[in-house]
Protein backbone atom coordinates (compact mmCIF):
# COMPACT_ATOMS: atom_id res chain seq x y z
CA UNK A 1 0.00 0.00 0.00
CA UNK A 2 1.33 3.43 -0.92
CA UNK A 3 1.33 6.20 1.63
CA UNK A 4 0.78 9.81 0.71
CA UNK A 5 3.58 12.16 1.73
CA UNK A 6 2.31 15.45 3.17
CA UNK A 7 3.05 18.56 1.13
CA UNK A 8 3.34 20.81 4.15
CA UNK A 9 4.03 20.54 7.86
CA UNK A 10 2.81 22.64 10.75
CA UNK A 11 5.44 24.13 13.03
CA UNK A 12 4.84 21.56 15.78
CA UNK A 13 5.25 18.74 13.25
CA UNK A 14 8.59 20.21 12.12
CA UNK A 15 9.69 20.46 15.75
CA UNK A 16 8.85 16.81 16.37
CA UNK A 17 10.44 15.64 13.12
CA UNK A 18 13.76 17.36 13.82
CA UNK A 19 13.68 17.14 17.61
CA UNK A 20 13.79 20.84 18.41
CA UNK A 21 11.65 23.26 20.37
CA UNK A 22 9.52 26.10 19.07
CA UNK A 23 11.96 28.69 20.41
CA UNK A 24 14.84 27.11 18.48
CA UNK A 25 12.81 27.12 15.28
CA UNK A 26 11.91 30.78 15.74
CA UNK A 27 15.51 31.76 16.46
CA UNK A 28 16.73 29.98 13.31
CA UNK A 29 14.41 32.12 11.19
CA UNK A 30 14.97 35.46 12.97
CA UNK A 31 17.76 37.49 11.30
CA UNK A 32 18.32 39.40 14.56
CA UNK A 33 19.03 36.20 16.50
CA UNK A 34 22.61 34.99 17.05
CA UNK A 35 21.30 31.53 16.10
CA UNK A 36 19.88 32.68 12.76
CA UNK A 37 20.30 30.12 9.99
CA UNK A 38 19.84 31.62 6.50
CA UNK A 39 19.53 28.11 5.06
CA UNK A 40 16.49 27.32 7.22
CA UNK A 41 13.29 27.08 5.11
CA UNK A 42 10.95 30.00 5.64
CA UNK A 43 7.32 29.33 6.56
CA UNK A 44 4.36 30.14 4.35
CA UNK A 45 1.20 31.75 5.69
CA UNK A 46 -1.94 30.00 4.48
CA UNK A 47 -4.27 32.26 6.40
CA UNK A 48 -4.35 34.60 9.35
CA UNK A 49 -3.68 31.80 11.83
CA UNK A 50 -2.07 28.99 9.81
CA UNK A 51 1.63 28.87 8.99
CA UNK A 52 3.23 25.86 7.34
CA UNK A 53 6.58 24.67 6.05
CA UNK A 54 7.02 22.90 2.71
CA UNK A 55 7.89 19.31 3.62
CA UNK A 56 10.40 18.90 0.78
CA UNK A 57 12.28 22.05 1.86
CA UNK A 58 12.56 20.84 5.46
CA UNK A 59 13.73 17.43 4.26
CA UNK A 60 16.31 19.03 1.92
CA UNK A 61 17.59 21.24 4.78
CA UNK A 62 17.97 18.20 7.04
CA UNK A 63 19.79 16.20 4.33
CA UNK A 64 22.17 19.12 3.72
CA UNK A 65 22.98 19.26 7.44
CA UNK A 66 23.66 15.52 7.49
CA UNK A 67 25.96 15.78 4.47
CA UNK A 68 27.80 18.77 5.94
CA UNK A 69 28.80 16.85 9.06
CA UNK A 70 30.74 14.20 7.14
N, C-alpha and C positions, 0 to 999 in steps of 0.2 A: 504494500500500500504506500502510495506517495504522500508525503506531508507537504503542506503549503508553507513556505517560508514567509514570515511577515515582512512587509515592505517598510514598515516604520516601527519604532520602539518608543514607548514613553520613557521619561527620565528615570523613573524607578526601575524599569526593566533594564535600562542601560547600566544602572548602578549594580544591580544584581548580577548581570552578565559579566561585568568586569571585576566586581568585588570592591567597589568604592562607595563612598558616601556622597550624599547630595552636595555637601559643602565642597568636596574635592572636585566634583564635576563643574560646579559653578566657578571655582577658582581657575580651572583649566581654560574656561572660555571668557574670563574677564581680563582684558588687556592691562588693567591696572594692578592685577595681582602678581606677586613674585612667582607664582606657580603657573602663570599663563602658558598655555601650549598652543602655538599658532597652527599646529597640525591637527588639533582636536576638531572633529566635525561640529559645525554650528547647527543648532536646532532650527526647526521650521515651525512657525506658528500656523496652526490649522483653524484657529478661532480665537476668541478673546481669552479662553481658559485652557486651551489644549496646545501643548508644544510637544513635538516629536523629533526624533532623530532618524535619519535614513539608515536602515539596518545595514545595507552594503557599505556605507561610509564608516560606520562604527567597526564593522568587521575588517575593513581595509586598514583602518587606523591601528587596530589591535595586531594584525598581521605584520604591519610595518614595525611596530614596537618589538615584536618577537624576533624579526629578522635583524633589527639593529643591535640586539643584545649579543648576537653571535659573531 
